[in-house]
């Protein structure tokens, strides 16, 4: 009995250590990061990428690096405590930057980020809260930020989420969703302390869409 108890204790401690300090899977329930992340993705997070946090605490106890522009990060909701919901967004500004968004287009330190519209039809699958899947139109762009090239979406014929010029304070980052007019991010809650960041998105382990499993997203690397 004693040997079996020791085995279970060791297993539980190993799992808790793995989940707390190394990797954790998070579910994507909304379309704020479309098209980079799809509704229904299960994304593995590298929790050791920037620092370490003890369970049930609201900020990291150790930080050995800071997120860079273009990184996709998981963080504790700034409006909550240690048990706040996890959110996932892209870092578009770091400490000392001055960030602005004009009709969905990023402007960092006075320079518009390179952005080109992708020709052709654009649509995506949305799943509103307490609703079914519905296909909706979009305008697709490719942005290039500090060597990162990624797609962003806006809704045709409507404003795409402006942000007035604001400076990012020390120890903070400015976060934005890739689906610019469907994201509650730093435009709503302001720059986020680096200590509230739990880790960097690594890979979509699995995904479930309107027609069932998305086999093309099995172990699909997250595009930073």
N, C-alpha and C positions, 0 to 999 in steps of 0.2 A: 504493500500500500504506500509506504514512504517513498519508494522508488518511483511509483507511478505518479504520485503528487509532484515530486521534483520534476518529472518529465513534463507534466502539464504546465507547471510554473515557468519552466525554461521556455517552452513553446510560446506561452502567452507573452512573456517578456520580449522574446525575439520578434514576435509580430508587432507589438506596441512600439518597439525601437525602430523597426523597419518603417512603420507608418508615420511615426513622429518625426524622424530625422532624415529618412531617405526618400521614399516614394509614397504617393497617395493618389488614388483615382477620384476624380470629381466628375459629376454629371453636368452637362450643359443643357439647361431647361429653356433658354431663350435664344433669340436670334441677334443679340447685340454684337456678336463677333463674326457674323456672316460676311463674306463666304469662307473665311479662314477656318472657323469652327462651325459645325452644323448643329442644329437642335437635335438632341438625341445622342451626341457624342459622349463617350466616357474617356476623359483625358487623364493621362498619368502626369503627375507633377513632380519635378525634381525639387524636393524640399531642402536639399543641402546646397542649392545653387548660390544662395546669397548669405545664408546664416543659419542659426538654429534657434528654435523656440521650444520651451517646455509646454506640455499639454495644459490647456485651460488658462493660458496667459495671453494678454492682448498685444504683446510686442515681443520681438526677438531678444533673447539674452546675449546673443553673439552675432555679429555681422562681419564677414570677411570680404565681401564685395558688394557692389551696388548694381542695380539693373541699368542696362544701357538702352538708349533710344531704339525702338523696334522690338524689344523683348516683349513676349506675351507672358503675363504674370498672374498668379492667383493670390488674392489678398483678402483679409478680413474686412467686411463692410465697415467703412469709417464711421458710420452712424450707430455702431453697436459695440458691445464689450468683447470679452474673450470668447464668448459663444456666438458671435455674430455670424451671419451667413457668409460663405465664400463668394467672391466675385472674380471674374476673369476679364482682363482688358489688355490693351497694348500700351507700352510706355512710349509716349511721344515727346516728353520733355523731362529733363533732369535738373538737378539743383543749379540755379543760376540762369537757366533758360528763360526766355520770354516767349510764351506760346499764344497763338491766336488761331482761330478757325474761321474761315470765310466760305460760307456756303459748302461746308464739308471739306474744304481744302486746308491742310495744315500750313501754318506759317510759323517757323521757328527762328527766333532771333532776327526777325525782320525779313527772312528769306522764304518765299513760298517753296514748299516741298514739291519736287518734281511729280507731276500727276498727268496721266493721259487716259482719256476715255476709251474703253474697249468697244469697238463697233459691234453691231449685231444685237439680237434680242437677248434680254436678261430677265430671268425670273428665279425665284427661290421658294422653298417650301417653308411656310410659317405655321406655327401651332399656337394660337392665342390661348391665354389662360382659360381653363375650363371649356375649351373648344377643340374642334377637330383640325386636321391638316388642311391648309388652303394654299394654293399657288398664287404668288403675288409678283407684280412687276418690279424691276429695279433698273438703276443705271450703274454700270460697272466701271470702275477705274483701277488703274495700276499706279501705286505710289512707290516712291523710292526714298527711303529715309536711312541715312548713314549706312549704306550698303545693303539694307534690307529692302527687298522688292515684294510687295504684297497687294492683294486686291481689297478694295473697299466698295461699299454699296451706298447709294442714296436712292430715295424714292422719287420717281420722275414727277416733274411739275410741282414740286413743293420745296420750301427751304430745307437745307440739309444741316442745320445745327450750328449756328455761329457761336463763337466765343470771343469776347473782348480780350484785348491784350492783358496778360497777367504774368507776373514773374513767379517762378517756382522757387520756394524757399529752400534753405539748406536742409538736408536730411529728408527731402520729399521728392516725389516724382509726379508728373502730370499724366493721367491715363485717359485713353479714349477707345471706344469700341470701333471695330472696322465697319460696322453697319451704322454710319454716322448719325442718321436721324432716328435710330431705334435703340439708343444706348443711354442709360443713366450712368454717367461716369464723372470725371473731374469737372465737367461742365455743370454738374449738379452738386457734388459734395466737395469740390476743390481738390488741390494737390493732396496726395496720400503719403503719410510717413513711411519711409523705407522699412521700418520695424514691423509694420503690419503686413508686409508681403510674406506669404508662406512659401513661395517657390516659383519656378519657371515651368511653363507648359512644355511637355516633351513629346508625347506621342498620343494619338487617338487610338486607344486600345480596342475599342469596339464602337459601333454606332447603330442606332435604330431609327429608321425613317418612316415615311408614310406607307411604304410598301413592305416594311419589315427590315431585316438586317441589311446594312449597306456594306456589302462585302469588299467594295473598293476602298473602304476606310479602315479595314482591319489592319492594325499596327501602322496606321498612316501618320507619318512624321508631321509635327506641327510646324507650319511655315512662319518663321520669325522674320 
